[in-house]
Amino acid sequence: AVPRVVALYFARSAELAGVRSEIISVPQQLTSLQLWEEIVKRHPRLAALQDQVVFAVRQEYVLLGDQLLVLQSGDEVAIIPPISGG
């Protein structure tokens, strides 16, 4: 079964995605960068944040990269852009 996780968008990421949360189906095992690519496929405008964004997966911060994530249905994945106005 493919996990269905809850993607939560905050601040600038919510503006760019046009949604605050959604259910997405993703592979059970993938790297954080692959997860980002899955999300950008749905919301191409989010690509602008790639160098700055972090995830929080089950309330743990994850940087984009080759860290392997193992996701379960119902996990929350928060997409957190830089908080400062830059």
mmCIF file of the C-alpha atoms, coordinates in Angstrom:
data_MODEL
# 
_entry.id   MODEL 
# 
loop_
_atom_site.group_PDB 
_atom_site.id 
_atom_site.type_symbol 
_atom_site.label_atom_id 
_atom_site.label_alt_id 
_atom_site.label_comp_id 
_atom_site.label_asym_id 
_atom_site.label_entity_id 
_atom_site.label_seq_id 
_atom_site.pdbx_PDB_ins_code 
_atom_site.Cartn_x 
_atom_site.Cartn_y 
_atom_site.Cartn_z 
_atom_site.occupancy 
_atom_site.B_iso_or_equiv 
_atom_site.pdbx_formal_charge 
_atom_site.auth_seq_id 
_atom_site.auth_comp_id 
_atom_site.auth_asym_id 
_atom_site.auth_atom_id 
_atom_site.pdbx_PDB_model_num 
ATOM 1  C CA . ALA A 1 1  ? 0.000  0.000  0.000  1.00 0.00 ? 1  ALA A CA 1 
ATOM 2  C CA . VAL A 1 2  ? 1.231  3.479  -0.811 1.00 0.00 ? 2  VAL A CA 1 
ATOM 3  C CA . PRO A 1 3  ? 1.334  5.724  2.248  1.00 0.00 ? 3  PRO A CA 1 
ATOM 4  C CA . ARG A 1 4  ? -0.946 8.732  2.191  1.00 0.00 ? 4  ARG A CA 1 
ATOM 5  C CA . VAL A 1 5  ? 0.664  11.515 4.170  1.00 0.00 ? 5  VAL A CA 1 
ATOM 6  C CA . VAL A 1 6  ? -0.600 14.934 5.157  1.00 0.00 ? 6  VAL A CA 1 
ATOM 7  C CA . ALA A 1 7  ? 1.409  17.775 3.639  1.00 0.00 ? 7  ALA A CA 1 
ATOM 8  C CA . LEU A 1 8  ? 1.142  20.993 5.645  1.00 0.00 ? 8  LEU A CA 1 
ATOM 9  C CA . TYR A 1 9  ? 2.203  24.269 4.061  1.00 0.00 ? 9  TYR A CA 1 
ATOM 10 C CA . PHE A 1 10 ? 3.251  27.268 6.125  1.00 0.00 ? 10 PHE A CA 1 
ATOM 11 C CA . ALA A 1 11 ? 3.754  30.948 5.375  1.00 0.00 ? 11 ALA A CA 1 
ATOM 12 C CA . ARG A 1 12 ? 5.305  31.465 1.936  1.00 0.00 ? 12 ARG A CA 1 
ATOM 13 C CA . SER A 1 13 ? 4.923  27.814 0.973  1.00 0.00 ? 13 SER A CA 1 
ATOM 14 C CA . ALA A 1 14 ? 1.163  28.048 1.537  1.00 0.00 ? 14 ALA A CA 1 
ATOM 15 C CA . GLU A 1 15 ? 1.006  31.162 -0.634 1.00 0.00 ? 15 GLU A CA 1 
ATOM 16 C CA . LEU A 1 16 ? 2.894  29.466 -3.456 1.00 0.00 ? 16 LEU A CA 1 
ATOM 17 C CA . ALA A 1 17 ? 1.051  26.156 -3.222 1.00 0.00 ? 17 ALA A CA 1 
ATOM 18 C CA . GLY A 1 18 ? -2.337 27.823 -2.883 1.00 0.00 ? 18 GLY A CA 1 
ATOM 19 C CA . VAL A 1 19 ? -3.316 25.316 -0.174 1.00 0.00 ? 19 VAL A CA 1 
ATOM 20 C CA . ARG A 1 20 ? -2.602 24.976 3.524  1.00 0.00 ? 20 ARG A CA 1 
ATOM 21 C CA . SER A 1 21 ? -2.770 21.208 3.651  1.00 0.00 ? 21 SER A CA 1 
ATOM 22 C CA . GLU A 1 22 ? -3.484 18.231 1.433  1.00 0.00 ? 22 GLU A CA 1 
ATOM 23 C CA . ILE A 1 23 ? -3.217 14.471 1.369  1.00 0.00 ? 23 ILE A CA 1 
ATOM 24 C CA . ILE A 1 24 ? -0.520 13.149 -0.952 1.00 0.00 ? 24 ILE A CA 1 
ATOM 25 C CA . SER A 1 25 ? 0.513  9.625  -1.884 1.00 0.00 ? 25 SER A CA 1 
ATOM 26 C CA . VAL A 1 26 ? 4.248  9.031  -1.804 1.00 0.00 ? 26 VAL A CA 1 
ATOM 27 C CA . PRO A 1 27 ? 6.596  6.034  -1.843 1.00 0.00 ? 27 PRO A CA 1 
ATOM 28 C CA . GLN A 1 28 ? 7.079  4.533  1.603  1.00 0.00 ? 28 GLN A CA 1 
ATOM 29 C CA . GLN A 1 29 ? 10.833 5.031  1.425  1.00 0.00 ? 29 GLN A CA 1 
ATOM 30 C CA . LEU A 1 30 ? 12.394 7.999  -0.286 1.00 0.00 ? 30 LEU A CA 1 
ATOM 31 C CA . THR A 1 31 ? 14.951 10.653 0.438  1.00 0.00 ? 31 THR A CA 1 
ATOM 32 C CA . SER A 1 32 ? 13.927 14.056 1.685  1.00 0.00 ? 32 SER A CA 1 
ATOM 33 C CA . LEU A 1 33 ? 14.985 15.524 -1.659 1.00 0.00 ? 33 LEU A CA 1 
ATOM 34 C CA . GLN A 1 34 ? 12.800 13.015 -3.533 1.00 0.00 ? 34 GLN A CA 1 
ATOM 35 C CA . LEU A 1 35 ? 9.895  13.935 -1.266 1.00 0.00 ? 35 LEU A CA 1 
ATOM 36 C CA . TRP A 1 36 ? 10.469 17.601 -2.133 1.00 0.00 ? 36 TRP A CA 1 
ATOM 37 C CA . GLU A 1 37 ? 10.455 16.709 -5.834 1.00 0.00 ? 37 GLU A CA 1 
ATOM 38 C CA . GLU A 1 38 ? 7.126  14.907 -5.416 1.00 0.00 ? 38 GLU A CA 1 
ATOM 39 C CA . ILE A 1 39 ? 5.666  18.018 -3.803 1.00 0.00 ? 39 ILE A CA 1 
ATOM 40 C CA . VAL A 1 40 ? 7.102  20.370 -6.433 1.00 0.00 ? 40 VAL A CA 1 
ATOM 41 C CA . LYS A 1 41 ? 5.515  18.219 -9.148 1.00 0.00 ? 41 LYS A CA 1 
ATOM 42 C CA . ARG A 1 42 ? 2.159  19.119 -7.621 1.00 0.00 ? 42 ARG A CA 1 
ATOM 43 C CA . HIS A 1 43 ? 3.043  22.762 -6.964 1.00 0.00 ? 43 HIS A CA 1 
ATOM 44 C CA . PRO A 1 44 ? 5.771  23.888 -9.376 1.00 0.00 ? 44 PRO A CA 1 
ATOM 45 C CA . ARG A 1 45 ? 5.909  27.383 -7.885 1.00 0.00 ? 45 ARG A CA 1 
ATOM 46 C CA . LEU A 1 46 ? 7.377  25.908 -4.701 1.00 0.00 ? 46 LEU A CA 1 
ATOM 47 C CA . ALA A 1 47 ? 10.618 25.267 -6.583 1.00 0.00 ? 47 ALA A CA 1 
ATOM 48 C CA . ALA A 1 48 ? 11.549 28.867 -5.759 1.00 0.00 ? 48 ALA A CA 1 
ATOM 49 C CA . LEU A 1 49 ? 11.975 27.853 -2.103 1.00 0.00 ? 49 LEU A CA 1 
ATOM 50 C CA . GLN A 1 50 ? 14.179 24.827 -2.668 1.00 0.00 ? 50 GLN A CA 1 
ATOM 51 C CA . ASP A 1 51 ? 17.398 26.350 -1.296 1.00 0.00 ? 51 ASP A CA 1 
ATOM 52 C CA . GLN A 1 52 ? 15.753 27.566 1.883  1.00 0.00 ? 52 GLN A CA 1 
ATOM 53 C CA . VAL A 1 53 ? 12.979 25.197 2.841  1.00 0.00 ? 53 VAL A CA 1 
ATOM 54 C CA . VAL A 1 54 ? 13.047 22.566 5.574  1.00 0.00 ? 54 VAL A CA 1 
ATOM 55 C CA . PHE A 1 55 ? 10.622 19.768 6.304  1.00 0.00 ? 55 PHE A CA 1 
ATOM 56 C CA . ALA A 1 56 ? 9.287  18.734 9.646  1.00 0.00 ? 56 ALA A CA 1 
ATOM 57 C CA . VAL A 1 57 ? 8.370  15.042 9.478  1.00 0.00 ? 57 VAL A CA 1 
ATOM 58 C CA . ARG A 1 58 ? 6.550  13.819 12.590 1.00 0.00 ? 58 ARG A CA 1 
ATOM 59 C CA . GLN A 1 59 ? 7.741  17.056 14.224 1.00 0.00 ? 59 GLN A CA 1 
ATOM 60 C CA . GLU A 1 60 ? 11.423 16.410 13.483 1.00 0.00 ? 60 GLU A CA 1 
ATOM 61 C CA . TYR A 1 61 ? 13.298 18.811 11.239 1.00 0.00 ? 61 TYR A CA 1 
ATOM 62 C CA . VAL A 1 62 ? 14.719 17.335 8.055  1.00 0.00 ? 62 VAL A CA 1 
ATOM 63 C CA . LEU A 1 63 ? 16.886 19.194 5.568  1.00 0.00 ? 63 LEU A CA 1 
ATOM 64 C CA . LEU A 1 64 ? 16.551 18.492 1.856  1.00 0.00 ? 64 LEU A CA 1 
ATOM 65 C CA . GLY A 1 65 ? 19.116 15.936 0.798  1.00 0.00 ? 65 GLY A CA 1 
ATOM 66 C CA . ASP A 1 66 ? 19.792 12.224 0.775  1.00 0.00 ? 66 ASP A CA 1 
ATOM 67 C CA . GLN A 1 67 ? 18.438 11.458 4.237  1.00 0.00 ? 67 GLN A CA 1 
ATOM 68 C CA . LEU A 1 68 ? 16.147 8.439  3.881  1.00 0.00 ? 68 LEU A CA 1 
ATOM 69 C CA . LEU A 1 69 ? 12.609 8.878  5.147  1.00 0.00 ? 69 LEU A CA 1 
ATOM 70 C CA . VAL A 1 70 ? 10.300 5.992  5.925  1.00 0.00 ? 70 VAL A CA 1 
ATOM 71 C CA . LEU A 1 71 ? 6.747  7.284  5.806  1.00 0.00 ? 71 LEU A CA 1 
ATOM 72 C CA . GLN A 1 72 ? 3.569  5.787  7.196  1.00 0.00 ? 72 GLN A CA 1 
ATOM 73 C CA . SER A 1 73 ? 0.026  6.722  6.252  1.00 0.00 ? 73 SER A CA 1 
ATOM 74 C CA . GLY A 1 74 ? -1.137 9.636  8.347  1.00 0.00 ? 74 GLY A CA 1 
ATOM 75 C CA . ASP A 1 75 ? 2.333  11.076 8.917  1.00 0.00 ? 75 ASP A CA 1 
ATOM 76 C CA . GLU A 1 76 ? 2.450  14.844 8.814  1.00 0.00 ? 76 GLU A CA 1 
ATOM 77 C CA . VAL A 1 77 ? 5.037  16.480 6.602  1.00 0.00 ? 77 VAL A CA 1 
ATOM 78 C CA . ALA A 1 78 ? 5.294  20.221 7.196  1.00 0.00 ? 78 ALA A CA 1 
ATOM 79 C CA . ILE A 1 79 ? 6.901  22.395 4.530  1.00 0.00 ? 79 ILE A CA 1 
ATOM 80 C CA . ILE A 1 80 ? 8.535  25.286 6.361  1.00 0.00 ? 80 ILE A CA 1 
ATOM 81 C CA . PRO A 1 81 ? 10.058 28.173 4.424  1.00 0.00 ? 81 PRO A CA 1 
ATOM 82 C CA . PRO A 1 82 ? 12.542 30.575 5.983  1.00 0.00 ? 82 PRO A CA 1 
ATOM 83 C CA . ILE A 1 83 ? 10.692 32.452 8.711  1.00 0.00 ? 83 ILE A CA 1 
ATOM 84 C CA . SER A 1 84 ? 12.430 35.792 8.279  1.00 0.00 ? 84 SER A CA 1 
ATOM 85 C CA . GLY A 1 85 ? 11.349 38.210 5.589  1.00 0.00 ? 85 GLY A CA 1 
ATOM 86 C CA . GLY A 1 86 ? 14.762 37.775 4.016  1.00 0.00 ? 86 GLY A CA 1 
# 
